[in-house]
Amino acid sequence: MQETFAPPFWHPTLMEAFILDWDGVLASTKLDFRGVRERYFGGKAVVPLFERAATLPPPLNEEAREAIVRVEMEGAARAVPVEGAPDLLRWLEENGKRWCVVSRNCRESIQLAAERCGIALPPIVMSREEGVAKPDPRALTLAAQRLNVAPARCVMVGDFIFDLLGARRVPMRCVLVEGDAAAWGHLADASWGTLRGFLDDLRSPRPLVQWEYRAEAARRGEAHLRAVGNASWRIGKGRGLRQAMALARRGAVRLVVPSDATLSVHEWKGTDLPARLIGQPLTEVLREVLAQRWPAVTVCPDDGGTEAVGLPPGADVDEAIESALSRLQGPQA
């Protein structure tokens, strides 16, 4: 399983902890904020309502906040479990997965909906009363801290764009269920039309391409992506930064860097990187630069004994990768 699901592939079953949205993932409350949007926010469909309410002049700000809470409580009073929610929670327990709830709703509405649905809430339930809410990435970072699991080992399960945006900003793996895949699916690592479909896939996992490599998989094919990901790639001196970024874009997740290489002024020039990185060890620079965009990439100093593929200086990366893979795979029968 480790080889099959190794980066640049993954699956939610590999994650240690699941951060679950409340509405639409566990409880179906069918909240209808159209009246609130029309009354206070010009009818805009995707607006962080509570945050925007705080920017309204008094007494409209308090009036808008009260209207939002009223809609949430009305929805909670008629809440029913999302189909498959009890089975998902059972799967998490049986498989030893830590989990919590992170919602933009008020805590009182979550508690009422949980009672209506017969769902036992976990010890960690984060509502907007925590002070930060999705899509602010701090909400998910705080959830991971409380679960005592690194964000890279968590997956956000949501049904709305704010869930996905929050996870992308951490960065954290995220999946979309019961949501608008046509509008927001491009932000998720994977999408399922229903929570039940997601649960079925948890029970019978298949390798999924990580979000940041989806375009490369479409361009080159999953077999090519896997071949690149299975190899270690040695970064040369002089053009290490650009070569590493080019390799990362193409699915190289294991980079070997000369232990004495540093970021030169020549390489730094023309980038958007802060000047404080000039002269710093290239391993540290690459870890910082690649972490947000390609979190699956590992960077290690060359100890002289690591078997890795080296690219010729100044070579076209695509051509060099093809040539290297041909050599690694040997003659085809």
ZAMARGU-4260 file (C-alpha; in steps of 0.2 Angstrom, whole numbers, plus 5000, padded with zeros to 4 digits):
<rodrens>
0) 5000/5000/5000 | 5014/5012/5004 | 5021/5011/4986 | 5004/5011/4978 | 4999/5027/4987
5) 5016/5035/4988 | 5017/5054/4983 | 5013/5061/4971 | 4998/5049/4974 | 4988/5048/4990
10) 4971/5043/4998 | 4962/5050/5013 | 4964/5033/5022 | 4982/5037/5024 | 4978/5053/5035
15) 4979/5052/5054 | 4965/5064/5057 | 4949/5070/5049 | 4943/5088/5051 | 4924/5088/5047
20) 4913/5102/5042 | 4896/5101/5051 | 4882/5107/5039 | 4881/5096/5024 | 4894/5084/5030
25) 4887/5077/5046 | 4870/5087/5048 | 4858/5092/5035 | 4851/5108/5040 | 4847/5116/5023
30) 4852/5133/5029 | 4844/5147/5018 | 4853/5163/5019 | 4846/5171/5004 | 4835/5183/5014
35) 4850/5189/5024 | 4861/5191/5008 | 4848/5201/5000 | 4844/5212/5015 | 4862/5216/5020
40) 4874/5211/5007 | 4867/5215/4990 | 4862/5197/4986 | 4880/5191/4984 | 4880/5172/4984
45) 4897/5168/4992 | 4900/5180/5006 | 4908/5177/5023 | 4892/5183/5031 | 4897/5185/5050
50) 4913/5193/5045 | 4905/5205/5033 | 4891/5209/5046 | 4904/5216/5058 | 4909/5229/5044
55) 4891/5236/5043 | 4887/5252/5053 | 4877/5251/5069 | 4863/5246/5071 | 4864/5235/5055
60) 4879/5225/5061 | 4870/5218/5076 | 4854/5216/5066 | 4863/5206/5053 | 4872/5195/5066
65) 4855/5191/5074 | 4847/5187/5057 | 4862/5175/5054 | 4860/5166/5071 | 4841/5165/5068
70) 4843/5156/5052 | 4856/5144/5060 | 4845/5140/5074 | 4830/5137/5063 | 4840/5125/5052
75) 4847/5116/5067 | 4829/5113/5074 | 4824/5103/5058 | 4841/5095/5056 | 4843/5077/5050
80) 4859/5067/5048 | 4867/5067/5031 | 4865/5050/5023 | 4880/5040/5028 | 4886/5051/5042
85) 4884/5038/5056 | 4893/5025/5046 | 4907/5038/5042 | 4909/5041/5061 | 4909/5022/5064
90) 4922/5020/5051 | 4933/5033/5059 | 4932/5025/5076 | 4935/5007/5069 | 4951/5013/5060
95) 4958/5023/5074 | 4956/5040/5065 | 4956/5056/5076 | 4942/5068/5071 | 4935/5084/5075
100) 4921/5096/5069 | 4926/5114/5062 | 4911/5124/5057 | 4907/5142/5053 | 4891/5140/5063
105) 4887/5146/5081 | 4890/5133/5094 | 4872/5133/5100 | 4866/5128/5083 | 4878/5114/5082
110) 4873/5107/5099 | 4855/5108/5094 | 4857/5100/5077 | 4868/5086/5085 | 4854/5082/5098
115) 4841/5082/5083 | 4852/5070/5073 | 4857/5059/5087 | 4876/5062/5084 | 4888/5062/5098
120) 4900/5077/5096 | 4918/5074/5098 | 4928/5082/5112 | 4935/5095/5099 | 4921/5106/5091
125) 4926/5122/5084 | 4913/5135/5080 | 4915/5153/5074 | 4916/5158/5093 | 4934/5152/5092
130) 4938/5169/5085 | 4944/5162/5068 | 4933/5153/5055 | 4936/5145/5038 | 4942/5151/5025
135) 4955/5158/5037 | 4968/5144/5038 | 4971/5147/5056 | 4955/5138/5060 | 4962/5122/5052
140) 4979/5125/5059 | 4972/5127/5077 | 4961/5111/5074 | 4976/5101/5069 | 4985/5107/5085
145) 4971/5102/5096 | 4971/5085/5088 | 4990/5084/5091 | 4992/5080/5072 | 5003/5089/5060
150) 4992/5098/5046 | 5001/5087/5033 | 4993/5072/5041 | 4975/5079/5042 | 4962/5080/5028
155) 4948/5093/5028 | 4931/5085/5023 | 4919/5099/5017 | 4904/5104/5006 | 4908/5122/5003
160) 4921/5133/4995 | 4926/5140/5012 | 4931/5123/5017 | 4942/5120/5002 | 4950/5138/5002
165) 4955/5136/5020 | 4963/5119/5017 | 4973/5126/5002 | 4979/5140/5012 | 4987/5129/5026
170) 4991/5119/5015 | 4981/5103/5020 | 4973/5089/5010 | 4955/5092/5007 | 4940/5083/4999
175) 4923/5089/4993 | 4907/5079/4997 | 4889/5084/4995 | 4895/5100/4987 | 4896/5109/4970
180) 4910/5099/4961 | 4907/5109/4945 | 4910/5126/4954 | 4923/5121/4968 | 4930/5104/4963
185) 4946/5111/4956 | 4951/5116/4973 | 4949/5099/4981 | 4961/5084/4981 | 4946/5074/4977
190) 4927/5075/4975 | 4913/5064/4979 | 4895/5068/4975 | 4888/5061/4991 | 4895/5057/5008
195) 4890/5039/5005 | 4901/5038/4990 | 4916/5045/5000 | 4913/5031/5013 | 4913/5018/4999
200) 4929/5024/4993 | 4937/5024/5011 | 4932/5006/5012 | 4940/5002/4995 | 4953/5015/4992
205) 4962/5018/4975 | 4977/5029/4972 | 4972/5047/4969 | 4983/5061/4961 | 4987/5074/4974
210) 4979/5091/4969 | 4996/5100/4964 | 5000/5086/4951 | 4983/5085/4943 | 4988/5096/4928
215) 5004/5086/4925 | 4994/5069/4926 | 4982/5076/4913 | 4997/5081/4902 | 5008/5066/4904
220) 4997/5052/4911 | 4997/5044/4928 | 5010/5031/4923 | 5023/5044/4919 | 5019/5054/4935
225) 5022/5038/4945 | 5038/5035/4937 | 5044/5053/4940 | 5038/5051/4958 | 5047/5035/4961
230) 5064/5041/4957 | 5076/5052/4967 | 5083/5068/4957 | 5099/5076/4961 | 5100/5095/4959
235) 5115/5102/4951 | 5124/5118/4957 | 5122/5135/4949 | 5104/5132/4943 | 5098/5122/4958
240) 5083/5133/4963 | 5075/5134/4945 | 5079/5116/4942 | 5071/5110/4958 | 5055/5120/4955
245) 5054/5113/4937 | 5056/5095/4944 | 5043/5098/4958 | 5030/5104/4945 | 5033/5088/4935
250) 5030/5076/4950 | 5048/5074/4957 | 5045/5072/4976 | 5062/5067/4981 | 5076/5080/4978
255) 5094/5077/4983 | 5104/5093/4984 | 5123/5096/4986 | 5126/5099/5005 | 5137/5114/5002
260) 5125/5122/4989 | 5118/5139/4994 | 5106/5152/4985 | 5117/5163/4975 | 5113/5181/4971
265) 5112/5176/4952 | 5099/5163/4956 | 5089/5174/4968 | 5089/5189/4955 | 5072/5189/4945
270) 5063/5179/4958 | 5050/5185/4971 | 5060/5177/4985 | 5065/5188/5000 | 5083/5194/5000
275) 5086/5186/5017 | 5087/5169/5008 | 5103/5174/4998 | 5118/5164/5004 | 5107/5152/5014
280) 5109/5133/5012 | 5099/5127/4996 | 5091/5113/5006 | 5083/5125/5018 | 5078/5137/5004
285) 5070/5124/4994 | 5061/5117/5009 | 5054/5134/5013 | 5050/5139/4995 | 5042/5122/4990
290) 5032/5119/5006 | 5017/5129/5001 | 5015/5124/4983 | 5022/5106/4983 | 5020/5100/5001
295) 5024/5082/4996 | 5042/5086/4991 | 5056/5081/5002 | 5073/5089/5001 | 5088/5081/5008
300) 5107/5085/5007 | 5118/5074/4996 | 5128/5062/5007 | 5137/5054/4992 | 5128/5037/4994
305) 5111/5042/4988 | 5106/5034/4972 | 5098/5048/4962 | 5096/5054/4944 | 5106/5070/4939
310) 5101/5082/4926 | 5114/5090/4914 | 5117/5108/4917 | 5106/5119/4906 | 5096/5104/4900
315) 5078/5106/4895 | 5069/5098/4910 | 5056/5088/4900 | 5069/5081/4889 | 5080/5077/4903
320) 5067/5068/4913 | 5062/5058/4897 | 5079/5053/4894 | 5082/5048/4912 | 5066/5038/4913
325) 5071/5028/4898 | 5088/5024/4905 | 5080/5019/4922 | 5067/5008/4913 | 5079/5000/4902
330) 5075/4992/4885 | 5057/4987/4883 | 5052/4970/4877
</rodrens>
